[in-house]
Amino acid sequence: MYEVILYYKFNEIEDPETFCEEHKAFCKELGVKGRIYIGEEGINGTLGGTPEQVTKYKEHLTTIPGFDGIDFKTDTSEYVPFAKLKCKTRDELVAIHKEGVDPDDGGAYLEPEEWKQVMESEEDYVLIDVRNDYESKIGHFEGAVTPKVENFYEFPDWLEEFENKVDKDKKVLMYCTGGIRCEKFSVLMKEKGWDDVNQLHGGILRYAHEEGGDHYKGKCFVFDDRLVVPVNEDDMDPIAECEITGKPADTYINCANMECNKLFVCSEEGARKMEGCCSEECRQSEYKRPFDPENAFRPFRKWYNYFDEDFKEREVEEKQ
């Protein structure tokens, strides 16, 4: 069994390029795989390896001055869900495309137990899913507002419209996969006039680990070869539908038409019916990849390759 960790830390790095080179060399020697982004504002990553490798990585990172106390979200997997190691610098750890957004000015943390208590004992709050729509489509907290955005940097524009629809005296609860997107979005909400802004500390993944996923419907999208992971083991029913058959499903694949490559929810039945394509037009395309029904739903490397090309404009989320 392998371990997969998600983590971030906002801490000034004076020379990100040198830090990145040294960090990448350590990770390569250790043998872990995954994605790590490093910038002047800190580090954001997700890695997989053996429990021993992951332990050594944690020990190494947390002994670097300024990087102690990192909240590592840890999951297990039967395989390492990354094709290789990528460690590079970025201007933003999570791309919101706005200057001067300081996480120190963000909302208050609610620990998973506190979050659950608020959901069960209070009624007058607004709950916001701070993830992209393809993530919330397959899973979200009960009663959450799920913005129709494809990229995190679209949230500031979404907030311009949203602020006129909700009383700013209301308590705000927000969550994402591991917490990093809320760190910045909560700052924007406070700047817009909301005072009681709260974020789920550690995100969905920590909540699932500590509270069993109560009040969460569906599964959690993750940015690695697994694509989705369980949250509430007592409620595993899909909340999305296969875009081909209309039946309940929460499996994502890419359209086999290389000119399309759309990421869409598709059941095994639907994939076989359309030979891995999202439409009849794509199924007839001369650029269609051969469809292998026996391996189509195994660790999905072609999704990884597709998504990584667009990852510069998307949040690492984080997968977190």
N, C-alpha and C positions, 0 to 999 in steps of 0.2 A: 504494500500500500504506500502511496506517495502523498505528500502534502503540497497544498497550494496556498500561498499567502497573498493577501492584498494589504497594502499599507501606504501611508504618506506621512510627510512631516514638513511643515512650513518652518524653514530655518535658513537664514541667509547664507549663501555659498558665494564667496568672493570670486572664485575662479571655477565656474561650472565645467569648462572644457577639461581642465586637469583633473578635477574631481571625477568626472565621467570616465576618463581614460583609466585612472587607477581603479575605479570601482568595477569597470568592465573586466579588467585584467583579473581582479580577484574572483569575480563570478565565473569567468571562463575556467580558471584553475580549479574552482570548487565544483564545477560541473552542473550548475543549476541552469534552467531555461526560463524564458519569460520576457517581459518588457519592463524596462526601467527608464523613467524620464527624470532628468536632472536639470535644474535651472537656478537662477539667482535666488528664487524664493524657496528652494528646497528639493525634495525628492518625492516621487510618486511611482509605485511599481506593483507588479504582480509576478510572482515567481513560482516555479514548481520544482520539486526534487525529492530525494529521500528525506525521511525525518532527520537523519543525521546532517545532511547537507543544509537543510532549512535551519536547523538549530545553529550551525556554524555561521550561516549568513546573518541571522538575527544578532548573534553575539558580536560579529564584526561591525555591523551597521550601528548598533546601539552604543558601541564604545567610541565612536567618532564624536568629538565634542559637538554638542547641540542636537544630537540625534538619539538621545536617551528617551525613554518613556513612549516609544512608538506603539500605537495600538495596532498590532498585527491581527488581521482577520484570517483564521486558519481553517481550511477545509481539507478533506481527504479525497483522493481519487485513485482509481485503479491504474492510471497511467499518467504521465506528465503531459498535460494538455497544451503544450507549446511546441512548435516545430524547432525553435532555436532560441538563442539569447539575443535580445536587442537592448542595448544601453546607449542612449543618446541624449543630447541636450535639447531643451525646448525653452521658448520664451515664457510660456505659461505652463504650469503643471496640469492645469485643466483649463481648456480654451474658452474663455468667456468674452474675449476681445474688448475689454474695457480696462482702461488704466486706473490705477489708484484703488483697486478693490483689495482691501487689507482684511484678511481673515480674523485679525484681532478685533475688528469692529463687528463681527458677526453675531449670530444669535446664541442663546444659551443651549447647553447640552442637556438632553434628557437621556439618562441611562435606559437601557431596554426595559427594566422593571418599572421605571417611572413612566415611560412611554405607554406601556400597557395599562398602567393605572389611570392615566389621563383618558385613554380611549374608552375605558370601562366606567369611569366615574364622572366625566364631563361631557357636555353635549355642544356647548357653544364655542366651537373652534372651526378653523378651516385647515384642511389637511392637503398638502401639496406633494405630488410625486415629482421630484426634481431629476427626472431621467428622460430619455428620448422616448418617443411614442412606441417604437418597436419593442422597447423594454417593458413598459407598463402594459402593453397589449397582452402579454402572457402572464402577468402577475402584478398585483398591487394591494395595498391595504384597503380595507373596507371603507367606502365613502371618500376615497381620495380624488382630488382633482388631478386629471392626467393630461397635461398639455400636449397639443398636437404639434410637436416640434421634432425634427430629425437630428438636430445637433444642439449641443449645450449652449453654443454661442447665440442661439436664437431666443434664449430665455429672457434677456433684457427687453427685446421687442414684445415678447408675450406678456411681460409684466406691465408694459405700458397700457395694454388693453385690460388686463386683469384688475389693475388697481382701482378702476372705476366701478367694479362689480362687487367688491367685498368691503365691508365696514372695517376701517383700520383700527378700531378698538378691539377687534376680535383677536383671540389667541391664535397664533399661527404654528402649525406643526408641519415640518417638512422632513423628507427622507430621500436617500438615494441608495446606491448599492453598498458603498462602504463609508460614505460621509464626506468625501472631498468636494463634491459639487455643492452640497449644502453650505460648506464653509464660505463659499463666495456668493451664492445666491442669497443667503441670509443677510449679507451685507447690503445687497441691493434693496431688499425688502425694508430694511431698517431705514435706508436712505429715503425711501418712498413714504415713510411715515408710520409704518407698523412698529410698535414698541415691544409687544410680547411675542417675540420670534424665537422659536425653539426647533432644534434639529435632533434627530435620532443619532445618538453618539455611536459610531461604529456601523451605522447603516443597517440595511436589511440582513446582511450576512451575520453580523454580531447578534442582532435580535433573534434570528433563527436559532443560533447556537445557545443563547441564554434563556430565551422564553418559548422556544418551540414553535415559533411562527404563528401564535394566536392572532386572529383578526387579519391575517394575510391570506389572500386568495390567489391560487395559481402558483407559478414558480418564478425564479429569479434569473434574468438574463445575465450572463457573464461573458466577458470579452476574452475567451479562450476557446479551445477546441470542444469543450463540453457544451457551450452555448447556453444551456439552461441547467439549473440545479434546484433541488427541492428546498422549500422553506418550511412549510407546515407538513410534517410527516403524516398527520392525521387527515389532511385534506389535499390529496394529490390530483384531484380532478382538473383537467385543463379548463381554462376560462376563455381561451381563444378558439377559433375555428380554422380548419384546413381551408385554404383559399381555393382549393380544387373541388373537394367533396362537400364542404360545408359542415363536416362532422367535427366534434371536439378534438383539438390537437394543440400542442405547444412546442412542436419541433420546427426549427428553422433550417431551411436549406437555401442554396443559391440556384437561381434558374440556370439550367444547363446550356442555354443559349449564351455564348460568350459575349455577344453584343449587348445582352440585357443584364445578366448576372444579378438580377433582383434578389434581394434577401426576403424570403416570404415564409409564412407559416404553412407547413405542408405535412400531411400524414404520410405514412408509408404507402397506403392505398392510393392516395392522390399522386404521389411521386411515380408509382408504377404506371398509373393510368396515363400520365402526361410525360413519361420518360424523363422526369426531373425538371420539366419546364413549367413556367407560370401561366402559359397560355398556349392555345393551339397555334397561333402565329409563331411563337418561339419554338414550338415542337417541330415545325416545318422548316426552321431556319437551317441554312447550310453551315452555320457556325455553331451548331449544337454539339456539345461534348457527348461522347458515348455515355450512356446511362448504365451504371452497374447496380442493379437492385440489391445485390447481396452486401455491398459495401457503402451504399448511399447514406446510411444512418450511423456509420461508425465515425470516429473522430474526424471532423470535417475539415481537411486541410485546405480545400479550395475556398471555403468561406474565410478561413484565416487569411489567405493570400489576398482575397478581394478586399476584406475590411482593412487590412493593414495599409493599403495604398491610400485610403481615405482617412487614416487615423490621425494625420497631422491636424485635421480640422475637427477632431472629435475628442471628447474627454477620455482619459485612460480608464475608467471606471470600471478605471477603476475598477474600473471595475470594482469599485470598492463599495 
